[in-house]
Amino acid sequence: MYGDAATVRRILTESGDTWAIVGLSNNSERAAYGVARVLQRYGKRIVPVHPKAETVHGEPGYRSLADIPFPVDVVDVFVNSELAGAVADQAVAVGAKAVWFQLGVVDEDAYGRALTAGVDIVMNKCPAIEIPLLDD
């Protein structure tokens, strides 16, 4: 419902290969850690975004999207739904082409704002689940 197959495919194959992952830290128990590794395996450059600004999977981290000194193509959001809308707005502000809300992250107002701004958005899906399906 919040990301048809065509949008999912477009984000994964056409939106670009630089993925800022908001909520990514060195905590290997968190889903973001494993998802980031899968995205790397598929050729994506991951950019950790977390208040600790830790280096994760060999990539330096940043405290916020605004702190990243180069263009970001996709913003993958691993924060709770209450915080996700603000992250989507920041993604639009930094010029991201797409926003991806992880499983369980839903903000219908943010979804509408992103689409209105011309930014692709997917909610309540995981790119680590979706990207291997592209090969089918």
PyMOL CGO cylinders between C-alpha atoms (Angstrom):
from pymol import cmd
from pymol.cgo import CYLINDER

trace = [
    CYLINDER, 0.00, 0.00, 0.00, 2.78, 2.44, 0.82, 0.3, 1, 1, 1, 1, 1, 1,
    CYLINDER, 2.78, 2.44, 0.82, 5.07, 1.54, -2.01, 0.3, 1, 1, 1, 1, 1, 1,
    CYLINDER, 5.07, 1.54, -2.01, 3.91, -0.31, -5.07, 0.3, 1, 1, 1, 1, 1, 1,
    CYLINDER, 3.91, -0.31, -5.07, 6.26, -2.71, -6.85, 0.3, 1, 1, 1, 1, 1, 1,
    CYLINDER, 6.26, -2.71, -6.85, 7.22, -0.11, -9.46, 0.3, 1, 1, 1, 1, 1, 1,
    CYLINDER, 7.22, -0.11, -9.46, 8.24, 2.43, -6.81, 0.3, 1, 1, 1, 1, 1, 1,
    CYLINDER, 8.24, 2.43, -6.81, 10.19, -0.18, -4.84, 0.3, 1, 1, 1, 1, 1, 1,
    CYLINDER, 10.19, -0.18, -4.84, 12.03, -1.24, -8.02, 0.3, 1, 1, 1, 1, 1, 1,
    CYLINDER, 12.03, -1.24, -8.02, 12.72, 2.38, -9.05, 0.3, 1, 1, 1, 1, 1, 1,
    CYLINDER, 12.72, 2.38, -9.05, 14.21, 3.25, -5.66, 0.3, 1, 1, 1, 1, 1, 1,
    CYLINDER, 14.21, 3.25, -5.66, 16.37, 0.11, -5.58, 0.3, 1, 1, 1, 1, 1, 1,
    CYLINDER, 16.37, 0.11, -5.58, 17.59, 0.33, -9.20, 0.3, 1, 1, 1, 1, 1, 1,
    CYLINDER, 17.59, 0.33, -9.20, 17.31, 3.93, -10.43, 0.3, 1, 1, 1, 1, 1, 1,
    CYLINDER, 17.31, 3.93, -10.43, 17.41, 6.36, -7.51, 0.3, 1, 1, 1, 1, 1, 1,
    CYLINDER, 17.41, 6.36, -7.51, 21.16, 6.08, -6.95, 0.3, 1, 1, 1, 1, 1, 1,
    CYLINDER, 21.16, 6.08, -6.95, 23.58, 4.14, -4.86, 0.3, 1, 1, 1, 1, 1, 1,
    CYLINDER, 23.58, 4.14, -4.86, 24.26, 6.43, -1.87, 0.3, 1, 1, 1, 1, 1, 1,
    CYLINDER, 24.26, 6.43, -1.87, 21.98, 5.43, 1.00, 0.3, 1, 1, 1, 1, 1, 1,
    CYLINDER, 21.98, 5.43, 1.00, 21.95, 7.42, 4.25, 0.3, 1, 1, 1, 1, 1, 1,
    CYLINDER, 21.95, 7.42, 4.25, 20.72, 5.09, 6.98, 0.3, 1, 1, 1, 1, 1, 1,
    CYLINDER, 20.72, 5.09, 6.98, 19.20, 7.05, 9.84, 0.3, 1, 1, 1, 1, 1, 1,
    CYLINDER, 19.20, 7.05, 9.84, 19.53, 5.13, 13.09, 0.3, 1, 1, 1, 1, 1, 1,
    CYLINDER, 19.53, 5.13, 13.09, 22.54, 3.05, 12.01, 0.3, 1, 1, 1, 1, 1, 1,
    CYLINDER, 22.54, 3.05, 12.01, 25.12, 2.42, 14.73, 0.3, 1, 1, 1, 1, 1, 1,
    CYLINDER, 25.12, 2.42, 14.73, 27.65, -0.29, 15.55, 0.3, 1, 1, 1, 1, 1, 1,
    CYLINDER, 27.65, -0.29, 15.55, 25.04, -2.21, 17.55, 0.3, 1, 1, 1, 1, 1, 1,
    CYLINDER, 25.04, -2.21, 17.55, 25.03, -5.48, 15.62, 0.3, 1, 1, 1, 1, 1, 1,
    CYLINDER, 25.03, -5.48, 15.62, 21.83, -6.53, 17.41, 0.3, 1, 1, 1, 1, 1, 1,
    CYLINDER, 21.83, -6.53, 17.41, 19.84, -3.79, 15.64, 0.3, 1, 1, 1, 1, 1, 1,
    CYLINDER, 19.84, -3.79, 15.64, 18.13, -4.43, 12.32, 0.3, 1, 1, 1, 1, 1, 1,
    CYLINDER, 18.13, -4.43, 12.32, 19.80, -1.40, 10.70, 0.3, 1, 1, 1, 1, 1, 1,
    CYLINDER, 19.80, -1.40, 10.70, 23.21, -3.05, 11.10, 0.3, 1, 1, 1, 1, 1, 1,
    CYLINDER, 23.21, -3.05, 11.10, 22.25, -6.12, 9.09, 0.3, 1, 1, 1, 1, 1, 1,
    CYLINDER, 22.25, -6.12, 9.09, 20.26, -4.20, 6.50, 0.3, 1, 1, 1, 1, 1, 1,
    CYLINDER, 20.26, -4.20, 6.50, 23.23, -1.91, 5.88, 0.3, 1, 1, 1, 1, 1, 1,
    CYLINDER, 23.23, -1.91, 5.88, 25.44, -4.94, 5.27, 0.3, 1, 1, 1, 1, 1, 1,
    CYLINDER, 25.44, -4.94, 5.27, 22.95, -6.35, 2.74, 0.3, 1, 1, 1, 1, 1, 1,
    CYLINDER, 22.95, -6.35, 2.74, 22.76, -3.02, 0.92, 0.3, 1, 1, 1, 1, 1, 1,
    CYLINDER, 22.76, -3.02, 0.92, 26.57, -2.96, 0.71, 0.3, 1, 1, 1, 1, 1, 1,
    CYLINDER, 26.57, -2.96, 0.71, 26.57, -6.44, -0.77, 0.3, 1, 1, 1, 1, 1, 1,
    CYLINDER, 26.57, -6.44, -0.77, 24.28, -5.13, -3.50, 0.3, 1, 1, 1, 1, 1, 1,
    CYLINDER, 24.28, -5.13, -3.50, 26.65, -2.27, -4.31, 0.3, 1, 1, 1, 1, 1, 1,
    CYLINDER, 26.65, -2.27, -4.31, 25.08, 0.52, -2.29, 0.3, 1, 1, 1, 1, 1, 1,
    CYLINDER, 25.08, 0.52, -2.29, 27.25, 3.02, -0.44, 0.3, 1, 1, 1, 1, 1, 1,
    CYLINDER, 27.25, 3.02, -0.44, 25.87, 3.29, 3.07, 0.3, 1, 1, 1, 1, 1, 1,
    CYLINDER, 25.87, 3.29, 3.07, 26.16, 6.44, 5.16, 0.3, 1, 1, 1, 1, 1, 1,
    CYLINDER, 26.16, 6.44, 5.16, 25.50, 5.95, 8.89, 0.3, 1, 1, 1, 1, 1, 1,
    CYLINDER, 25.50, 5.95, 8.89, 23.41, 8.73, 10.46, 0.3, 1, 1, 1, 1, 1, 1,
    CYLINDER, 23.41, 8.73, 10.46, 23.23, 8.53, 14.24, 0.3, 1, 1, 1, 1, 1, 1,
    CYLINDER, 23.23, 8.53, 14.24, 23.82, 10.92, 17.17, 0.3, 1, 1, 1, 1, 1, 1,
    CYLINDER, 23.82, 10.92, 17.17, 27.04, 9.00, 17.95, 0.3, 1, 1, 1, 1, 1, 1,
    CYLINDER, 27.04, 9.00, 17.95, 28.31, 9.48, 14.36, 0.3, 1, 1, 1, 1, 1, 1,
    CYLINDER, 28.31, 9.48, 14.36, 30.06, 6.09, 14.49, 0.3, 1, 1, 1, 1, 1, 1,
    CYLINDER, 30.06, 6.09, 14.49, 31.93, 4.47, 11.63, 0.3, 1, 1, 1, 1, 1, 1,
    CYLINDER, 31.93, 4.47, 11.63, 29.91, 1.39, 10.63, 0.3, 1, 1, 1, 1, 1, 1,
    CYLINDER, 29.91, 1.39, 10.63, 30.90, -1.26, 8.07, 0.3, 1, 1, 1, 1, 1, 1,
    CYLINDER, 30.90, -1.26, 8.07, 33.89, 0.93, 7.15, 0.3, 1, 1, 1, 1, 1, 1,
    CYLINDER, 33.89, 0.93, 7.15, 31.82, 4.04, 6.40, 0.3, 1, 1, 1, 1, 1, 1,
    CYLINDER, 31.82, 4.04, 6.40, 32.16, 7.20, 8.51, 0.3, 1, 1, 1, 1, 1, 1,
    CYLINDER, 32.16, 7.20, 8.51, 29.03, 8.32, 10.31, 0.3, 1, 1, 1, 1, 1, 1,
    CYLINDER, 29.03, 8.32, 10.31, 27.33, 11.70, 10.62, 0.3, 1, 1, 1, 1, 1, 1,
    CYLINDER, 27.33, 11.70, 10.62, 25.14, 13.14, 13.35, 0.3, 1, 1, 1, 1, 1, 1,
    CYLINDER, 25.14, 13.14, 13.35, 22.42, 14.32, 10.95, 0.3, 1, 1, 1, 1, 1, 1,
    CYLINDER, 22.42, 14.32, 10.95, 21.47, 14.31, 7.27, 0.3, 1, 1, 1, 1, 1, 1,
    CYLINDER, 21.47, 14.31, 7.27, 22.43, 17.99, 7.09, 0.3, 1, 1, 1, 1, 1, 1,
    CYLINDER, 22.43, 17.99, 7.09, 25.98, 17.12, 8.22, 0.3, 1, 1, 1, 1, 1, 1,
    CYLINDER, 25.98, 17.12, 8.22, 26.66, 14.85, 5.21, 0.3, 1, 1, 1, 1, 1, 1,
    CYLINDER, 26.66, 14.85, 5.21, 28.96, 16.82, 2.89, 0.3, 1, 1, 1, 1, 1, 1,
    CYLINDER, 28.96, 16.82, 2.89, 27.94, 15.05, -0.34, 0.3, 1, 1, 1, 1, 1, 1,
    CYLINDER, 27.94, 15.05, -0.34, 24.66, 14.22, -2.10, 0.3, 1, 1, 1, 1, 1, 1,
    CYLINDER, 24.66, 14.22, -2.10, 22.50, 11.41, -0.74, 0.3, 1, 1, 1, 1, 1, 1,
    CYLINDER, 22.50, 11.41, -0.74, 20.21, 9.49, -3.07, 0.3, 1, 1, 1, 1, 1, 1,
    CYLINDER, 20.21, 9.49, -3.07, 18.03, 7.52, -0.66, 0.3, 1, 1, 1, 1, 1, 1,
    CYLINDER, 18.03, 7.52, -0.66, 17.31, 8.00, 3.05, 0.3, 1, 1, 1, 1, 1, 1,
    CYLINDER, 17.31, 8.00, 3.05, 16.53, 4.73, 4.84, 0.3, 1, 1, 1, 1, 1, 1,
    CYLINDER, 16.53, 4.73, 4.84, 14.74, 5.45, 8.12, 0.3, 1, 1, 1, 1, 1, 1,
    CYLINDER, 14.74, 5.45, 8.12, 15.21, 3.24, 11.20, 0.3, 1, 1, 1, 1, 1, 1,
    CYLINDER, 15.21, 3.24, 11.20, 13.51, 5.47, 13.77, 0.3, 1, 1, 1, 1, 1, 1,
    CYLINDER, 13.51, 5.47, 13.77, 10.07, 5.10, 15.29, 0.3, 1, 1, 1, 1, 1, 1,
    CYLINDER, 10.07, 5.10, 15.29, 7.03, 6.40, 13.46, 0.3, 1, 1, 1, 1, 1, 1,
    CYLINDER, 7.03, 6.40, 13.46, 6.73, 9.44, 15.73, 0.3, 1, 1, 1, 1, 1, 1,
    CYLINDER, 6.73, 9.44, 15.73, 10.16, 10.69, 14.59, 0.3, 1, 1, 1, 1, 1, 1,
    CYLINDER, 10.16, 10.69, 14.59, 10.06, 9.48, 10.99, 0.3, 1, 1, 1, 1, 1, 1,
    CYLINDER, 10.06, 9.48, 10.99, 8.12, 12.42, 9.56, 0.3, 1, 1, 1, 1, 1, 1,
    CYLINDER, 8.12, 12.42, 9.56, 10.80, 14.89, 10.61, 0.3, 1, 1, 1, 1, 1, 1,
    CYLINDER, 10.80, 14.89, 10.61, 13.45, 12.67, 9.02, 0.3, 1, 1, 1, 1, 1, 1,
    CYLINDER, 13.45, 12.67, 9.02, 11.45, 12.52, 5.77, 0.3, 1, 1, 1, 1, 1, 1,
    CYLINDER, 11.45, 12.52, 5.77, 11.24, 16.32, 5.76, 0.3, 1, 1, 1, 1, 1, 1,
    CYLINDER, 11.24, 16.32, 5.76, 15.01, 16.53, 6.30, 0.3, 1, 1, 1, 1, 1, 1,
    CYLINDER, 15.01, 16.53, 6.30, 15.54, 14.08, 3.43, 0.3, 1, 1, 1, 1, 1, 1,
    CYLINDER, 15.54, 14.08, 3.43, 13.53, 16.33, 1.13, 0.3, 1, 1, 1, 1, 1, 1,
    CYLINDER, 13.53, 16.33, 1.13, 15.49, 19.36, 2.39, 0.3, 1, 1, 1, 1, 1, 1,
    CYLINDER, 15.49, 19.36, 2.39, 18.88, 17.77, 1.54, 0.3, 1, 1, 1, 1, 1, 1,
    CYLINDER, 18.88, 17.77, 1.54, 17.69, 16.79, -1.94, 0.3, 1, 1, 1, 1, 1, 1,
    CYLINDER, 17.69, 16.79, -1.94, 17.31, 13.03, -1.56, 0.3, 1, 1, 1, 1, 1, 1,
    CYLINDER, 17.31, 13.03, -1.56, 15.53, 11.34, -4.44, 0.3, 1, 1, 1, 1, 1, 1,
    CYLINDER, 15.53, 11.34, -4.44, 13.75, 8.82, -2.23, 0.3, 1, 1, 1, 1, 1, 1,
    CYLINDER, 13.75, 8.82, -2.23, 12.82, 7.98, 1.35, 0.3, 1, 1, 1, 1, 1, 1,
    CYLINDER, 12.82, 7.98, 1.35, 12.42, 4.44, 2.67, 0.3, 1, 1, 1, 1, 1, 1,
    CYLINDER, 12.42, 4.44, 2.67, 10.61, 3.83, 5.98, 0.3, 1, 1, 1, 1, 1, 1,
    CYLINDER, 10.61, 3.83, 5.98, 11.51, 0.45, 7.44, 0.3, 1, 1, 1, 1, 1, 1,
    CYLINDER, 11.51, 0.45, 7.44, 9.11, -2.28, 8.56, 0.3, 1, 1, 1, 1, 1, 1,
    CYLINDER, 9.11, -2.28, 8.56, 6.77, -0.91, 11.21, 0.3, 1, 1, 1, 1, 1, 1,
    CYLINDER, 6.77, -0.91, 11.21, 7.53, 2.74, 10.39, 0.3, 1, 1, 1, 1, 1, 1,
    CYLINDER, 7.53, 2.74, 10.39, 4.46, 4.53, 9.07, 0.3, 1, 1, 1, 1, 1, 1,
    CYLINDER, 4.46, 4.53, 9.07, 3.58, 8.23, 8.88, 0.3, 1, 1, 1, 1, 1, 1,
    CYLINDER, 3.58, 8.23, 8.88, 0.82, 8.93, 6.36, 0.3, 1, 1, 1, 1, 1, 1,
    CYLINDER, 0.82, 8.93, 6.36, 1.28, 12.71, 6.56, 0.3, 1, 1, 1, 1, 1, 1,
    CYLINDER, 1.28, 12.71, 6.56, 5.00, 12.40, 5.82, 0.3, 1, 1, 1, 1, 1, 1,
    CYLINDER, 5.00, 12.40, 5.82, 4.19, 10.06, 2.94, 0.3, 1, 1, 1, 1, 1, 1,
    CYLINDER, 4.19, 10.06, 2.94, 1.95, 12.72, 1.41, 0.3, 1, 1, 1, 1, 1, 1,
    CYLINDER, 1.95, 12.72, 1.41, 4.49, 15.52, 1.99, 0.3, 1, 1, 1, 1, 1, 1,
    CYLINDER, 4.49, 15.52, 1.99, 7.26, 13.52, 0.30, 0.3, 1, 1, 1, 1, 1, 1,
    CYLINDER, 7.26, 13.52, 0.30, 5.11, 12.71, -2.73, 0.3, 1, 1, 1, 1, 1, 1,
    CYLINDER, 5.11, 12.71, -2.73, 4.04, 16.36, -2.99, 0.3, 1, 1, 1, 1, 1, 1,
    CYLINDER, 4.04, 16.36, -2.99, 7.72, 17.35, -2.97, 0.3, 1, 1, 1, 1, 1, 1,
    CYLINDER, 7.72, 17.35, -2.97, 8.36, 14.93, -5.85, 0.3, 1, 1, 1, 1, 1, 1,
    CYLINDER, 8.36, 14.93, -5.85, 10.27, 12.41, -3.73, 0.3, 1, 1, 1, 1, 1, 1,
    CYLINDER, 10.27, 12.41, -3.73, 9.59, 8.68, -4.01, 0.3, 1, 1, 1, 1, 1, 1,
    CYLINDER, 9.59, 8.68, -4.01, 8.69, 7.11, -0.67, 0.3, 1, 1, 1, 1, 1, 1,
    CYLINDER, 8.69, 7.11, -0.67, 8.09, 3.58, 0.56, 0.3, 1, 1, 1, 1, 1, 1,
    CYLINDER, 8.09, 3.58, 0.56, 6.80, 2.75, 4.04, 0.3, 1, 1, 1, 1, 1, 1,
    CYLINDER, 6.80, 2.75, 4.04, 6.64, -0.40, 6.13, 0.3, 1, 1, 1, 1, 1, 1,
    CYLINDER, 6.64, -0.40, 6.13, 9.00, -2.39, 3.90, 0.3, 1, 1, 1, 1, 1, 1,
    CYLINDER, 9.00, -2.39, 3.90, 12.62, -3.50, 4.17, 0.3, 1, 1, 1, 1, 1, 1,
    CYLINDER, 12.62, -3.50, 4.17, 15.07, -3.03, 1.29, 0.3, 1, 1, 1, 1, 1, 1,
    CYLINDER, 15.07, -3.03, 1.29, 17.07, -6.05, 2.46, 0.3, 1, 1, 1, 1, 1, 1,
    CYLINDER, 17.07, -6.05, 2.46, 13.97, -8.17, 1.83, 0.3, 1, 1, 1, 1, 1, 1,
    CYLINDER, 13.97, -8.17, 1.83, 13.01, -6.43, -1.41, 0.3, 1, 1, 1, 1, 1, 1,
    CYLINDER, 13.01, -6.43, -1.41, 16.37, -6.14, -3.20, 0.3, 1, 1, 1, 1, 1, 1,
    CYLINDER, 16.37, -6.14, -3.20, 17.01, -9.91, -3.63, 0.3, 1, 1, 1, 1, 1, 1,
    CYLINDER, 17.01, -9.91, -3.63, 13.53, -10.21, -5.17, 0.3, 1, 1, 1, 1, 1, 1,
    CYLINDER, 13.53, -10.21, -5.17, 14.63, -8.01, -8.07, 0.3, 1, 1, 1, 1, 1, 1,
    CYLINDER, 14.63, -8.01, -8.07, 16.60, -10.95, -9.43, 0.3, 1, 1, 1, 1, 1, 1,
    CYLINDER, 16.60, -10.95, -9.43, 13.48, -13.12, -9.66, 0.3, 1, 1, 1, 1, 1, 1,
]
cmd.load_cgo(trace, "trace")
